Structures are given as structure tokens and as C-alpha cells.
Amino acid sequence: MAETSPPTSCGSSPVVASPMGTPLRKVLNRISGLASSCRSKKGPRGRCRGIFHRDVEQEEFQYASAHCLSSYYSVFVARLAIMAMLAILIALLTVLTWHFTKMYTTKSLKTLAFGLRYELLQRPILRMWGILNSTSEITTAQVKLSEYVIRRYSKPTTQAEQVELYQMMKDMTWALFASRKALNAITISYKNGFVQAFHRDHKNNNTFYIYSDLANYSISGNESPGNKMMSMRQGWDDQFIQGNVSAIWYREPLDPISGEKTGKALPIPPDDVINIAGPSQVPDGVASWHVAVSKYTDSPLLSAALPVWDSSNRSIVAVVGVTTALFSVGQLMKELVEVHSGYIYLTSQEGYLLATSTNAPLLKNTTNGTKLMMAVDSEDRVIRMGAQWLQKAYGNKFPPGDVVHVEKANLGGQHYYIDSFFLNLKRLPMVSILVIGCVCILILTNGVSKEMKLRAELISHLNARRRAEASSNYKSQFLANMSHELRTPMAAVIGLLDILICDDHLTNEQYAMVTQIRKCSTALLRLLNNILDLSKVESGKLVFEEAEFNLGRELEGLVDMFSVQCINHNVETVLDLSDDIPKLVRGDSARVVQVFANLISNSIKFTTSGHIILRGWCENPIVCSDSGKFSPDQKKPLSALKTKLKHHGNHMKKASKRDKKIVLWFEVDDTGSGIDPSKWESVFESFEQADPSTTRTHGGTGLGLCIVRTLVNKMGGEIKVVKKNGPGTLIRLFLLLTTPADGTEHHGLMDFAKHSVAVILALHGSMGRLIMSKWLSRNGVPALEASEWNELTQILHELFHPRTRNCCFDDHYSRGEPLRSMIHSLQDMRNPVYIVLVDLGLLDLSTDIWKEQLNFLDKFSGRVKFAWMLNHDTSNAVKIELRRKGHVLMVNRPLYKAKMLHILEAVIKERHAEIHKRSPNGNKGGSHECLEIDSTHFETCSSDDSEISEKGGALHAGEQPREGTVKSNTANCHTPKNCLVELTRLGSEVNILRADEDECNAWPKLHDTEDAKCENSNSPEQHHVSSCTKDGDNSYTSKAASGEKSLEGLRILLAEDTPVLQRVATIMLEKMGATVIAVGDGLQAVDALNCELVGKEYRRDRMQTDICDFPPYDLILMDCQMPKMDGYEATKAIRKSEAGMGWHIPIVALTAHAMSSDEAKCLEVGMDAYLTKPIDYKFMVSTILSLTKRSA
Amino acid sequence: MEVGQMQRRLVDYTKTLFMEGFLDAQFLQLQQLQDESNPDFVVEVVSLFFDDSEKLLNDLSMALDQPNVDFKKVDAHVHQLKGSSSSIGAQRVKNACIAFRNFCEEQNIDATLRCLQQVKHEYYLVKNKLETLLRLEQQIVAAGGSIPTIEMGF
């Protein structure tokens, strides 16, 4: 657009812009260009008007460009704005992301660290709680029991009773004491000053019973005379003190488990060992707690005291004290710190250390006994400093929340976290726990960041997966939409090339080039189909159709097709199917053929000489044991594979019994370049080629084998490369196919032995010859082999002039001995029929010698029957000559069972005819004709087949009404003679036509199958004939192929909203003789149907006759997307209304998409078939016919 | 102009139309459907297509002018246009429609507007071409010649 701007406007900007950088100047240029183009917008318009009359097309273009100018302008501005906004957005996003990430990380780190510390602290606190609880529980229990016991002896009168009371108390207390191993001591001091206590020394694991001397106390202590005047409590205290002072205490060691006395009681000074809770500790009669020290333990003790009341609840009769060591709390703290590092300590409210996570002593020895140590005086540096820091920060007034968290407290040059919790114990001076962590947090930080990283990675993985899934979804969606759009242009390209090829004015070079393009486009189309197939399989959209088909015939067709390709390569294609393979199987024939087509074409690609064998047999123990067909080395891997398959096959076998499933084994064996064993698995991956360097020579995408494996697996089979003796590749696979109930029965093989037939195979390809002769021998037909002309003549001489030629024979041929014995055994046969199958390649066709050779063979014609094997490019002159000489049995390469059978049958039939001829009503000419019919007919059949299978392999599968074709083919084989006469006529016409074509064809001969096919379809007569044979048994459809009025008499309802399509479809259908009623939407379609029904009802009522009940329309063509009511809904409605009528109108969907998923949807709502837009004329006809025929 | 020359011109012109992708095989099928019983079939269908398309294009422009674009409606219109263009074989229009529908799914107003322009552009182009083609055919018929049939072996 900048070019159209006048130079003046551009001129000014560089001056301004020159100091700026070039990119900036460019932008300015662009903008100024834009501005000027806007100004010059009027210019072109004026000019436009001037040109207006000159050229309509140009005008149109100019108009469009002028029109576009303004839109470009606005679009540019919009783009600029969008770009700027985008930039800002991105920047913002980046900043925000960074910010949030940072914030989030820090925050989560903090929360995590806090959580951890909190949890750490919770645990010692819980332990603490546990200890306190158990202590108080014990105390309470002791008190309750004491109360009970003391009440029983409330008024002890005698000394004996008193003793009994104390004994009871002792037993009871021991029971409690023994039950709690954590207890340090239980003490009971009575009102009268008597003391009982159990003490456990945790250090050396001793248990003691401590008691005071009974003798000192009166029975009723509070009535002691010296203290009468005193208040109750006062007296008690005094007595207590007095008792303490005066009493003699004894300590006797006990067995820690049984409580039995183990040693002598020794007197000890009172209060020396343990603290006996006295009344002073229960000043107001409620429970009290305190922390004490003892010289036998190095940890503080927690003791609780509770009074025991008398029965009237008015006076205290005793005080119970329970002491627990805090040792275990310290132990727990140590364990915690070991794992997490840091420091934990527990202090009392006054600041005395009760437990720490360090080994620093908690008690200090002073002159007057052991004392608790203050936390601020702790020997551990960190604890000391922490305590000091806390004291400095809070003094003695701790914050009301009872929780302190400090981050980054500087203790001696290092940063610590400090957390402190306060535990309020009833009556126990407050205990606070502090944790100080440093390393612990560091470690935590590392852990957290690692976790964050992992989490981030996980999230990104999830994202990536989601994106991948989405993109794969997009892919299949894309393919769904594109499958049709891709094929159409390709079809157009190919069609146009066909037009071009038909053009007579092309020079030879041009023609060659166009042919090349045609070939390439076909290849491209095939590749396209491959990719689409693969993606279909991958997305699970591939649905196999289940139809009966003749497996043998399909494979024969395939081999026929490929052999054409192979002849140029000097490669022999051999089909070797064992006899037990059922004739008919159920499955998706197109896919089965595709598997083998891919495999064989792959083999051909890499095989330059030798052979390609397609073997097939049925999994069946009897079969495997039979037949020398498999050499031992081949059998071995087979059995190995089989055992491997056993586990897989177990359930499969069960299934196969129920569903009549059979396992068919196949091998594709070639003598090509082979595959490296390391690649045996990977060749089946997509886009994988065994040797990437061959891509250049062989081409290909590496999709073929991948498709094969996917298909095989979907058909319940497996495929793998198997080790092979000699060069080349051996690919073995098995398929799981169902056989129809009567499919397994053997097709009536003639008993050839009865007919005493012998065959001489004079063929080039050694592999095919070998296999064929083995098969013949198995079926009771002796066979001789010859690989060249001279050998054939030798055998003939030997057979018919044994005496004259005997001597030379031995000299010339080393293998003479077995051959001669064979020949002798043949000569022993009574009145044998010799069939000599001669490969035309044995004749020397380059010169005229072949005519001599023919004459030579003619000498034997009385005694032997000659059958000829032709090449697909055998010139017509040869064929005519052969025919002239009366050689009517001809088959095309390659030879396989069916062709051989055909030859044998023909010969035997002829022989019968000859026998009949001797009887009066025989007719030589008639039988001769019959033979000819058979052969030509056979040729057409096979070529027809190859065409189909080529299509099946290359083009989109399922587009061919395959089932019908196969059926008609097989039907043809057994049609009565009179029907065949007409066909013969057609067949010979074909031959003549072919001959004409061959002779006067100026074009270079095309050997490629594609071209052969194109050639086929280009000669209309031939096409006509082949379609005739295709639908041979059905005169109705054969008319259809000729294109006129095949839908005569059908009433078709067409629901289509697009007027154009409606019109087109109407005309198409009407042209074929159908009556079309067109409606615009689904609603109208339903109405039209109902209307018709009502009308019929009415008519029927009036006429009072029961008209035969049939639907008003023979078929409905239904567009899927329509206004008001779409095709799916309409179909549902129609099917619903049909329910009571007892008929089923076929509904064919018209869709714009070409994927199976649409098809599935169509079928789901009750439609019978679907056609894709734009409507293909032929395909529509065949679909309609197949549906209406079925209903008729 | 003599008839033969005109006939050759018609063939050439048709070929260029195929070559440039304006038309595809579907149009050939249309031509094959035309016979004595329907002598003006192609003209009829093509003019149907013109009417239909112009109506649809108008509807589309209106629908896209609304402040709140009803993409469902737009999509339905485009679908119809796609259907009719594919059935007469105007494949460039059809292709434009396909792109159009994709943007409809995305509900991208700018892109749909651009696509509308594109579709209109293609439509006018093919209309022009078809009119020229049909005029040529009429001239041939008027001059007493027959319209050469173009065979394509699909």
C-alpha cells in the first residue's frame, strides 16, 4: 500500500526521522504511507471509473481493492492498539506473577515453619499434660480409696484394728503404685503422724516401702492431751512436725513387680529420701501442685497433694502425695530436637528449668542441698540467652495470649525463632515451654523450597498434559473437518489430469510429465488416506464393518495386482493358502486387504530379486501337524510363538469356541534387504523406518506398517517380525475372524486322483512352481516341474518317446533320476490326461522363434492339454496366435490355487465332453465354446478383482459395495452356461477392444497398476463390461450401471433446506426415474409423511378394501442440519410414528462431514445409511438401490 | 465468432475455472445432469444459487451488524451457504465458508467480519465467472452449436 502513496508525503518524514534508528523510521514510514494511502483513496476510485468499461474482471478486482482499503486501514489501527494493549498486559502479567510467586512462597514458608514449630511444641506440652493428668488421676484414685478404707475403720479402737487399717492401706497403695511405672512415689501421711510411702528409684531400679514407727503414735492422734486447746489444723500440723522430728522411719526394699519384701527394713532419717506431702501442702483443703527436687534424681519432680476427708467431710484424716519425675518430658524434647534440631526447654513460672532438650544439668548443688536452676542461669548458652532475651522483652508479664512468637531474635550473633507457650495448671505455678530453633528452620526452608519446586513441576506437567490432550482433540477434530476437504481437491486434481491425459495434442514429454503428476497425486492421495486412517484408528473412530467375504479371492486379487508391479522388478509373488482356510469369513474385508496390501507393497519396495510369498493357514492342531509345506525351521518359531500366545490365547480360545472364531495365520516372506533384529519392534511405530537412509531410494512415510499393526491389533491379532533363514524378512501375523456357520465346510474339491490327471509345470518362478507342485501332489495330482524350455522338451520327449531319447536325457540332467522315476510312474497311469502349464516367458518372444516353439508343442497337442500363463503385458499378437492354434486355456500371472483348480476343472470337463462326443448327442463345438467362456470370464473376474482390491487398499475403504461384488463373482462361477454365453460375447468384445487398443496405441505402455486402472476406467466400453460382470447375476443392477432409469418407480422424499442442493438432488433422482417429493425442513418431512398416511387411511376407509400395507415412500433422503427440525429429530419422529405401522422406510442422511462419528450419530437415531455432500451421483444410486432392494 | 472457436473458448474457460479452483467436480456432475428433459438445468440451479447466496449474504451482514451477534444464527447461515456452494461446486466460496465457520465457533467478531468480506469477494468472483460461462454457452446455443461436454473420470 505504501507504493501507492505520492512521494511528497513520504519525503517529509525521513527528515524528521533521520536521527532516529532505522526501525523507528520504518514504523514512521509505514504510518505516513498509511496516511497517504488514505488520502489517495479517492484517486484509485476515479481511475477505477475510467477503466470500468474495459474489463469486467479487472473492474471487479479494483472495486474489491478499493473496498478493502478502508477495511485495511481500520484493521491496521486496531492491530496497533491490540499490540500495545497486549504488551502492557504481558508486562503486567509478568510483574504480577513475579510478585505473587514471591509473596506466596514467603508466606507459605512462614506458615509451614510456624506450623512445624507449633506442632513440635505441642508434643512436649501434650506429654506434660499426660504426666499431669496421670498424676492427678492417681492422686484422686488414691484419695478415694483411702477415704473408703479409712471410713471402714472410722473408729479404730484397738491397736490391732489400727494395724489392720494400715495394712489395708499399704496393700491398696501398692496396687496403685505398681500399676503406674512412671510414678516416683506415693505417700500417705496420717493425721496422727504415721507415714506410709512407696518410692521408686528410677536410677537403679529399686523400690522401697517407707514407713514410720508405729509405736510412737497413739491410736487417736488428735486427742493427744498436749494439744487439746489447739485448733484442729494447728494440732495436726504440730503433731505432724513433731512426728516428723521424733519418729523413726524405716525403709524396706521391695520386689518391684510383686511387692514382696526383699530385704531388711533399715531405719532412715525422716524426710531424707522423699518429700512426704504433709498437711501444709493442702492449706485450704484443695489439691496442690509443686515442683520438688530429690537427691536421688537429677531431674525435678512434680508432686501433687490431696487431702483425704473423713466420712463427715469435715476433717482431714490424711494427706496423699503423688510424685512424678519430669524426666520423660526432657527425654521427649531431646528426641524431638534430634530430628528437627533447635532447643526446647520447660520452665516453671518462676523461671526454674524443669526439662530441657540439652544435657545441661537442671539442678545445682548448693550448700543447703540440691536446688532447681533458673533458666537464666542455665549452663547451656542458647537456653540461657533465650531466657534472658525473653526476660528482657517481657519481664515477668507475659502477653495475655500466653503465646509468644518471635522471628529473628538475635541471640549471641545468630538469628533464632522463639516460640513460647504457657500452660496453666490449676494450682501448679505456671509452666512455660520455649522452643528456640535455628537450624531446624533452615532445614525446613530447604525442604519447603524443594516441595514447592516439585509442586510447580507437577502443575506444569498437568498443564502440558492438558494441552496435549486438547491439541490431540483438535487434531482429530481438524481431521474430521478436513478429511473431506482434503480429498475433494485431490480428486479434482486427478480428474483434471485424466482430462489432460485424454488430450490428443500433448507431446510425448508432456504426456510423460502429466503421467508422472498423475502418479504422484495418486500417491499423495494414498498418503492422505493413510494419515486419515491412522488418526481415525487413534481417535477410536474407526469402526470395522462385519460382512462376509471371500478371503481367498480377496488375497488372490491382491496378489494379482502386486504381481503386475513385481514383474518389472524381477520378483515373483506367490500366494500359498492352505486348503483348510475357510472360504467365507466375516470381518472387514477392506481392512484385511489393506493389511496385506501394505505388507506386500512394503516387501516389494525392499525386494529387488527373488520372491515374495504370502502364506496363510488356519490355526488348528490337525493342520499344523500335516503338510510338508512348512520346512522344519519354519515350524519351530511357529510353535514357539504359539506357546507364547497360549496365555494370551486362553480366553481367546474360549471365545473362539463360542463365536465360531478362527485364528488365521499369515506370513509375508520376502527375499529383500531384511530388517535389523534391533528394529523388529520399532518398524511398527509410526514414522519409523528400519533404515532411514533408504528413505531417499524407497520413499515412504513409515506409516504403512504402523497402520498394519494398529489394524491387526484391532482385529484381535498380533504381528511381529520373525527370524528367518536366509536373506529377507519374515513377518508373521494372526487375525481373529469369525466364520459364518457353514463357512468352514470345504468347497467341493474335485477328487483329481480319480480322473488320473498329471500336470507339468513349466514355469519361470521357482518358488511358485514348487509350492504349486506340492499342493498338486497333496491333492493326488502328480506334477512335474520344468524351469526352462529345454527342460520342458526333455520331459515331453521322455514321456512320449521314451525309447528314442532315453540316453541323452541322463547326460544332460543331473537330477534325472527322481524325475525319471516320476515319469515312469506317470507312464504307469492308466490313460492319463497330461496338462502342461506353460509360462509364456519360456518362449523366446524377442524373435520369431516362439512360433517355431509353438509348432513344436503342437505336435503333442493330441496327447496333452496346454494351458498358458500370460503376462499382463503379453502382446495381443501372441494371444491371437495362441487362440488360433486352439490353445484356449489361458491364465494371467501369477498362478495360484484357484487358477490351477480352474484349469483342472476345465480340462476334466472337456474330457468328459469328449467322452460324451463319442456318444451320439455329443457336440464338440459346444464344449469348446464353453471352455473359452470360462477362461475369458475368469480373466475378467480376476482383473476386476484386482481393481477392486487396489481401490480397497488405496482409496477410502467402505466406499465400495464389496460384499455384493464378491457374491456376484462367486455366483458367476457357478452360473449356468446359457447365461454365460452373453458374457462371453462381451468378454470377447473386450479382448478385441483391448487388441485394438494395444495395437494402435501410440502411448508408451504403462506398467504401473494405477495407470492400468486409469486406462481401464478411461475406456468406457471396457468399464461397462466390467461393471456388467460385477453385477452379473442381477439384471436389475446391471441396468443401473448403464445409468438409465435404475430408480424407476421409486418414491423418494427429499428433505433439504438449501434450495440449490434440493434442486440438484431432485434432478439427479428424477433423471434415474424416481419420483421426488422435496420439502424444506424436517418438520415438513414428518408432516408430508403423516399427510400421506392419513390420505391412505382415508382412501382405504372409503374403498373398504384392505390395500396391501406399504409405506408411502420408498426412501427418505434427509439433510442433517435443517431449520425448524433437524434431520436427527425428524428421523426420530418418523421412526416413532412408524412403530405401529409395521414397516421401515429407509432413511439416508445427507451430511456435510465425512467422519464415522457422524455416521454413528446418524445410525443411532435410526437412519440406515449416510451420504456426504456434495452428493456423489454413483454412490447415491448404489446406496439407494441397496436399501430399497433390501426392503423390497 | 464462429461456433467452433466459441466452443474451444468455452472449454478453455471451463478448464481455467477448474484450474484456478473456482469450480470442482460437482459442477461437472451438474452439467451431466442437464439433458433434453431439463435443458436449462445448470442455469436454473446457478441462478438459484445466486438468489440463495445473495439472500444469505444479506442476512449475514445484518446478523453481524447487530450489537450482540448471534453466532448460532450466523453459523447456520454460513452452513447453508457452504451447502449450496458445495453443491454447485463453487469450491472457493465453500472453502471460505469453512474458515468462516471456524471463526464462528471461536466467536471472533473481527475474524468473522473479515471472513464475510472474503466470502463476498469469492462469491462475486465466482458469480462473475459463472455468468461469463453461461453467457458463452448461450451464445453457442444461439449460434446453433452444441455445448461441448467435458468428461472427467472420477
Interface residues (C-beta under 8 A of the other chain):
Chain A: V56 E57 E60 A64 H67 C68 S71 V75 A78 N481 E485 T488 P489 A491 A492 I494 G495 L496 D498 I499 C502 C1014 S1017 N1018 D1057 T1058 P1059 V1060 L1061 R1063 V1064 I1067 M1068 K1071 D1119 Q1121 P1123 A1152 K1173 P1174 I1175 D1176 Y1177
Chain B: K15 F18 M19 G21 D24 A25 Q26 L28 Q29 L30 Q32 L33 D35 S37 N38 F41 E44 V45 L48 F49 D51 D52 A76 H79 Q80 K82 G83 S84 S86 S87 I88 G89 Q91 N95 I98 D110 R114 Q117 H121 Y124 L125 N128 T132 I150 E151 M152 G153 F154
